Amino acid sequence: QVQLVESGGGLVQPGGSLRLSCAASGSGFSIYTMGWYRQVPGKQRELVAAIISAGLTNYADSVKGRFTISRDNAKKTVYLQMNTLKPEDTAVYYCNAQYTSYIYWGQGTQVTVSS
C-alpha cells in the first residue's frame, strides 16, 4: 500500500517558477516509475513528466526544457521543478506511482499561472 501526498502548488505569475513535491509512504519506492500528470476541467488527464527507477526521464513536448522531474529515493520523494511558467500550465497536478499492475495517485495540487 502506497500513499502519495503532493505539495507546493499555488498561484504564480507568468514566467515564474514553482516546485512541486510528492512524498510517498510505504516500501519499494525506488522501483516505482514516478510521474506527474495534470488535468484541466473538460480535458483528459495528461502526462507531464515521468522518471523510471533507473533515472531515465520523459517529458511532454509542451513542458520540455522548462520542467524537470527528479527523485530522491532516500527521502521517497519525487519533485517537479517548473520554470518559465505559462498560463496554459494552469491545472491540477497529480503525482503517480506505478509498478506492474499497481497504480497509485496523489490527491492533486492546484497550480495557477496568472498575472
C-alpha positions in Angstrom: 0.0 0.0 0.0 1.4 3.4 -1.1 0.1 6.8 -0.2 1.2 9.9 -2.2 0.9 13.4 -0.9 1.6 16.4 -3.2 2.5 19.8 -2.0 3.9 23.1 -3.4 1.1 24.2 -5.6 -0.2 27.8 -5.7 -0.5 31.0 -7.6 2.4 32.2 -9.6 2.9 34.9 -12.3 3.8 34.0 -15.9 7.5 33.4 -16.2 7.7 32.4 -12.6 8.8 29.2 -11.0 7.2 26.6 -8.7 8.5 23.4 -7.2 6.1 20.5 -6.5 6.8 17.7 -4.2 5.3 14.3 -3.8 6.1 12.3 -0.6 5.4 8.6 -0.7 4.8 6.2 2.2 5.3 2.5 2.1 8.2 0.4 0.9 9.6 -0.2 -2.5 9.7 3.5 -3.7 12.9 3.1 -5.7 11.4 0.5 -8.0 8.3 2.6 -9.0 8.0 4.6 -12.1 7.0 8.0 -10.8 5.1 10.6 -12.8 3.4 13.9 -12.8 0.1 14.4 -14.6 -2.1 17.4 -14.9 -5.7 17.9 -15.7 -7.8 20.9 -16.7 -11.7 20.7 -16.4 -13.1 19.3 -19.5 -9.9 17.8 -20.7 -8.3 14.4 -20.2 -5.5 14.0 -17.7 -2.2 14.2 -19.4 1.3 13.0 -18.6 3.6 15.9 -17.9 6.8 14.1 -16.9 7.9 10.7 -15.8 11.0 9.1 -14.3 11.8 5.4 -14.0 13.7 3.7 -11.3 17.0 4.0 -13.3 16.6 7.7 -13.7 15.6 8.0 -17.3 13.1 10.8 -17.8 10.4 11.7 -20.3 8.5 14.9 -20.8 5.6 16.2 -22.7 6.6 18.4 -25.6 4.8 21.3 -24.1 7.0 21.4 -21.0 10.3 20.1 -22.2 13.1 22.5 -21.4 11.0 24.2 -18.7 10.2 21.4 -16.3 12.5 19.0 -14.6 11.4 15.8 -12.8 13.7 14.3 -10.2 13.5 11.8 -7.4 15.2 11.2 -4.0 14.9 7.6 -3.2 16.3 8.1 0.3 13.5 10.6 1.1 10.9 8.7 -1.0 10.1 11.9 -2.7 9.6 13.0 -6.3 9.9 16.6 -7.4 8.7 18.7 -10.4 10.6 21.9 -10.8 8.6 24.2 -13.1 10.3 27.2 -14.6 9.1 29.8 -17.1 5.5 29.0 -16.3 2.8 29.9 -18.7 -0.9 30.4 -18.2 -1.6 27.2 -20.1 0.3 25.3 -17.4 -2.6 26.1 -15.1 -4.1 22.8 -13.9 -4.4 20.3 -11.1 -1.2 18.4 -10.9 -1.2 14.8 -9.7 1.6 12.6 -8.5 1.5 9.0 -9.8 3.4 5.8 -8.8 3.3 2.7 -10.9 4.8 -0.8 -10.9 3.3 -3.5 -13.0 -0.4 -3.6 -12.1 0.0 -1.4 -9.1 -1.0 2.2 -9.7 -1.3 5.0 -7.1 -2.4 8.6 -7.2 -2.0 11.6 -5.0 -4.8 13.9 -4.1 -3.6 16.6 -6.5 -2.4 20.2 -6.0 -3.6 23.3 -7.9 -1.2 25.3 -9.9 -2.5 28.6 -11.3 -0.4 30.8 -13.5 -1.9 34.2 -13.9 -0.9 37.9 -13.8 
